[in-house]
């Protein structure tokens, strides 16, 4: 019986050939050149290594991998009960791996381009109501340095629609109070300017004046821990979870709050307020308008619900 790709990868490391080692190194270098996000690069590195081990166990080299081998590999992933989203990501990593082989002249074609990713169920972003976000943000006091930091952190996250990774990467110089904007370094090494609203600015000022100095920062990060170090994304998730629990008595939906929900809510509330989809795309830093269009489905669902509840002949 054929073994699944996961089982093959879980075995002791297969000794990869020089060709596979060169292919993986070239792929990693290509991702560095294109400034692929660290988490994505790590996932693709694991995926491509897993495939290289699977292929090596079957005496396949980067040059001899063909569409039949790829189909067998994908069939093994499905048999291993891997989620459609996981399989789609692994296929994306293989397309990239073999595309680099074509670019370097190691092979003439990319058979991974012929494979179609499994269809994934459409999942709409989790969105919090404005009243729920007010219950959360207003519950955070502004007394201690950590409270001042958290209030500024989450006001900025919702007020500017920032990813957790973008929040923690901000340095002091990113905030321009005169221009009422923040300079954000986002995915794909893209930089954008995002307006900072009054409430976010009002939360940042006391944090910068009293909160951050009291935390004795040892680096230029805008948001620092109690030891003065730059926050991590896990710190952001943990602090949001803690404040959400306190606000759940006023807004039970906050039980599902996570940093990306603030970003989704930012985009959806802009759309509901009449903002142009292209403007929302720029504010979010999406490379493609197709990514931003997910929020039109959220708005469409809300309108259908309102119609069903209010129209006498719905």
GUSE-951027 format. One line per 4 residues: number of its first residue (from 1); for each residue x, y negated, z negated of C-alpha. Coordinates in Angstrom, 2 decimals. Layout:
REM GUSE-951027
NUM	X Y Z; ...
***
This chain:
REM GUSE-951027
1	0.00 0.00 0.00; 1.35 -3.45 0.98; 2.32 -5.66 -1.92; 0.89 -9.15 -2.28
5	3.09 -12.25 -1.85; 2.73 -13.10 -5.55; 3.84 -9.63 -6.61; 6.84 -9.89 -4.28
9	7.78 -13.28 -5.71; 7.40 -12.04 -9.26; 10.06 -9.36 -8.72; 13.71 -10.05 -9.47
13	15.08 -12.63 -7.02; 15.69 -11.21 -3.56; 19.14 -12.17 -2.32; 18.32 -14.64 0.42
17	20.33 -14.71 3.62; 22.44 -17.70 4.57; 19.81 -18.55 7.21; 17.04 -18.76 4.61
21	19.19 -20.74 2.21; 20.00 -23.21 4.99; 16.32 -23.45 5.97; 15.24 -24.19 2.40
25	18.03 -26.74 1.95; 17.09 -28.50 5.21; 13.44 -28.62 4.12; 14.36 -30.10 0.73
29	16.53 -32.73 2.41; 13.70 -33.62 4.80; 11.36 -34.17 1.84; 13.92 -36.40 0.13
33	14.31 -38.40 3.32; 10.55 -38.89 3.57; 10.28 -39.75 -0.15; 7.71 -37.03 -0.81
37	6.19 -37.37 -4.29; 8.12 -35.40 -6.91; 5.20 -33.14 -7.90; 4.39 -32.35 -4.27
41	8.04 -31.65 -3.45; 8.31 -29.30 -6.42; 5.16 -27.38 -5.38; 6.39 -27.10 -1.78
45	9.80 -25.94 -2.97; 8.20 -23.13 -5.00; 5.87 -22.22 -2.10; 8.63 -22.11 0.51
49	10.92 -20.09 -1.75; 8.10 -17.62 -2.38; 7.61 -17.20 1.36; 11.35 -16.85 1.99
53	11.49 -14.00 -0.52; 8.44 -12.34 1.04; 9.91 -12.66 4.54; 13.35 -11.45 3.45
57	11.82 -8.33 1.93; 10.47 -7.58 5.42; 13.75 -8.37 7.24; 12.32 -11.56 8.75
61	14.56 -14.58 9.26; 13.51 -18.22 9.77; 14.03 -17.63 13.51; 11.98 -14.41 13.76
65	8.93 -15.35 11.67; 5.92 -15.28 14.00; 2.17 -15.80 13.85; 1.50 -12.14 13.00
69	3.81 -12.31 9.99; 2.19 -15.52 8.82; -1.29 -14.00 9.11; -0.16 -11.02 7.05
73	1.24 -13.39 4.44; -1.99 -15.41 4.23; -4.05 -12.21 4.06; -1.92 -11.17 1.09
77	-2.57 -14.51 -0.60; -6.31 -14.02 -0.17; -6.09 -10.44 -1.47; -4.26 -11.84 -4.47
81	-7.38 -13.94 -5.21; -5.61 -17.25 -4.80; -7.88 -20.28 -4.54; -8.54 -21.85 -1.11
85	-6.87 -25.07 -2.27; -3.74 -23.14 -3.27; -3.63 -21.29 0.04; -4.09 -24.56 1.92
89	-1.16 -26.08 0.03; 1.04 -23.07 0.74; 0.19 -23.30 4.44; 1.10 -26.98 4.40
93	4.48 -26.10 2.88; 5.06 -23.47 5.58; 4.15 -25.89 8.35; 6.70 -28.31 6.93
97	9.36 -25.65 6.46; 9.09 -24.39 10.05; 8.68 -27.91 11.46; 12.13 -28.74 10.11
101	13.46 -25.59 11.80; 12.09 -26.92 15.10; 13.60 -30.36 14.49; 17.02 -28.88 13.80
105	16.84 -26.65 16.88; 16.86 -23.43 14.86; 13.71 -22.32 16.63; 11.57 -23.52 19.53
109	8.07 -23.41 18.05; 6.13 -23.68 14.80; 3.68 -20.77 14.54; 2.30 -22.12 11.27
113	0.59 -24.84 13.33; -1.69 -22.12 14.74; -3.05 -21.16 11.31; -6.18 -22.81 10.03
117	-6.38 -23.53 6.31; -9.31 -21.92 4.47; -12.30 -24.18 4.06; -12.42 -25.73 0.63
121	-15.66 -26.66 -1.09; -16.16 -30.41 -1.06; -15.61 -31.78 -4.53; -16.69 -35.32 -5.22
125	-14.55 -37.40 -7.56; -15.61 -37.60 -11.21; -16.95 -41.11 -11.78; -17.77 -42.86 -15.05
129	-20.41 -45.57 -15.31; -19.37 -49.11 -16.07; -21.17 -48.86 -19.43; -19.24 -45.68 -20.27
133	-15.93 -47.34 -19.48; -16.93 -50.34 -21.58; -17.69 -47.99 -24.48; -14.22 -46.48 -24.07
137	-12.18 -49.65 -23.62; -14.02 -51.70 -26.22; -13.48 -48.91 -28.77; -9.69 -49.34 -28.59
141	-8.69 -51.89 -31.29; -6.03 -54.51 -30.74; -4.21 -54.47 -34.09; -1.17 -52.18 -34.14
145	1.52 -52.11 -31.42; 0.29 -48.70 -30.14; -3.31 -49.93 -30.03; -2.26 -53.03 -28.13
149	-0.32 -50.83 -25.70; -3.20 -48.40 -25.15; -5.73 -51.17 -24.61; -3.47 -52.79 -22.00
153	-2.62 -49.40 -20.46; -6.21 -48.34 -19.82; -7.53 -51.80 -18.95; -4.85 -51.92 -16.25
157	-5.56 -48.33 -15.13; -9.26 -49.06 -14.56; -8.89 -52.70 -13.56; -6.36 -51.89 -10.82
161	-7.22 -48.27 -9.95; -3.72 -46.98 -10.67; -2.58 -43.37 -10.77; -1.02 -42.17 -14.05
165	2.33 -41.82 -12.24; 2.08 -45.42 -11.05; 1.25 -46.71 -14.53; 4.28 -45.15 -16.18
169	6.62 -46.23 -13.37; 5.79 -49.94 -13.85; 8.59 -52.13 -15.15; 8.24 -55.53 -16.84
173	8.86 -57.40 -13.61; 5.91 -55.70 -11.88; 3.37 -58.03 -13.54; 3.03 -61.53 -12.07
177	0.66 -63.52 -14.30; 0.89 -66.62 -12.08; -0.18 -64.65 -9.00; -2.55 -62.49 -11.10
181	-1.19 -59.33 -9.49; 0.85 -56.22 -10.15; 3.42 -54.74 -7.79; 2.85 -50.97 -7.61
185	5.26 -48.39 -6.25; 3.01 -45.58 -5.03; 3.10 -42.32 -3.11; 5.25 -42.02 -0.02
189	7.57 -44.77 -1.30; 4.90 -47.35 -0.42; 4.63 -50.60 -2.40; 1.42 -52.59 -2.72
193	0.17 -55.68 -4.56; -3.01 -55.19 -6.57; -4.99 -58.03 -8.20; -5.07 -57.99 -12.01
197	-8.47 -58.91 -13.44; -9.11 -61.19 -16.40; -9.74 -58.42 -18.93; -6.60 -56.51 -17.94
201	-4.53 -59.70 -18.12; -6.08 -60.56 -21.48; -5.05 -57.14 -22.81; -1.53 -57.34 -21.37
205	-0.63 -60.70 -22.90; -0.82 -59.71 -26.60; 0.80 -56.37 -25.84; 3.76 -58.10 -24.21
209	3.91 -60.77 -26.90; 3.54 -58.59 -30.02; 3.08 -54.91 -29.20; 5.96 -54.06 -26.89
213	8.66 -55.96 -28.86; 7.60 -54.12 -32.03; 8.18 -50.77 -30.25; 11.84 -51.72 -29.72
217	12.04 -50.80 -26.02; 15.31 -49.30 -24.83; 14.49 -49.54 -21.11; 12.63 -51.98 -18.81
221	9.45 -49.88 -18.64; 6.24 -51.87 -19.08; 4.61 -49.19 -21.23; 6.83 -47.55 -23.84
225	6.37 -44.95 -26.57; 6.82 -45.50 -30.30; 10.47 -44.56 -29.78; 10.85 -47.25 -27.11
229	11.05 -44.82 -24.18; 9.03 -44.87 -20.97; 5.72 -43.02 -21.31; 5.09 -39.75 -19.45
233	1.90 -38.78 -17.60; 1.16 -36.29 -20.38; 1.35 -39.18 -22.88; -1.23 -41.08 -20.83
237	-3.57 -38.07 -20.68; -3.20 -37.40 -24.41; -3.89 -40.98 -25.46; -6.90 -41.25 -23.17
241	-8.28 -37.99 -24.52; -7.93 -39.28 -28.08; -9.71 -42.57 -27.44; -12.40 -40.84 -25.37
245	-13.29 -38.59 -28.28; -13.88 -41.62 -30.48; -16.20 -43.16 -27.88; -18.16 -40.00 -27.08
249	-20.91 -40.82 -29.59; -21.81 -43.81 -27.37; -21.01 -42.13 -24.03; -20.98 -38.28 -24.03
253	-19.72 -38.23 -20.43; -16.34 -39.38 -21.74; -15.71 -35.78 -22.77; -14.58 -35.29 -19.17
257	-12.47 -38.45 -18.99; -8.99 -38.18 -17.52; -6.67 -40.82 -16.01; -7.76 -40.12 -12.44
261	-11.41 -40.61 -13.43; -10.55 -44.25 -14.16; -9.13 -44.57 -10.64; -12.18 -42.89 -9.09
265	-14.47 -45.17 -11.08; -12.52 -48.25 -9.95; -13.02 -47.33 -6.29; -16.67 -46.34 -6.66
269	-17.61 -49.48 -8.57; -15.93 -51.60 -5.90; -17.92 -49.79 -3.22; -21.15 -50.23 -5.15
273	-20.35 -53.93 -5.46; -20.06 -54.30 -1.69; -16.29 -54.10 -1.17; -15.08 -53.13 2.29
277	-13.74 -49.58 2.63; -10.52 -50.82 4.24; -9.91 -53.16 1.31; -10.45 -50.29 -1.13
281	-7.99 -48.18 0.89; -5.33 -50.88 0.50; -6.01 -51.32 -3.21; -5.74 -47.57 -3.82
285	-2.65 -47.20 -1.64; -4.16 -44.45 0.52; -2.19 -43.75 3.69; -5.36 -42.59 5.48
289	-8.86 -44.08 5.48; -10.15 -40.50 5.47; -9.02 -40.11 1.86; -10.89 -43.24 0.85
293	-14.06 -42.09 2.60; -14.63 -39.55 -0.20; -16.08 -42.45 -2.17; -18.78 -43.03 0.42
297	-20.05 -39.54 -0.41; -20.25 -40.50 -4.07; -22.25 -43.61 -3.19; -24.47 -41.62 -0.82
301	-25.21 -39.12 -3.59; -26.12 -41.95 -5.97; -28.48 -43.52 -3.43; -30.18 -40.18 -2.74
305	-30.69 -39.68 -6.46; -32.13 -43.17 -6.86; -34.46 -42.57 -3.92; -35.65 -39.22 -5.29
309	-36.37 -40.72 -8.70; -38.05 -43.92 -7.54; -39.89 -43.37 -4.26; -43.48 -42.12 -4.61
313	-43.21 -39.86 -1.58; -39.62 -38.70 -2.01
***
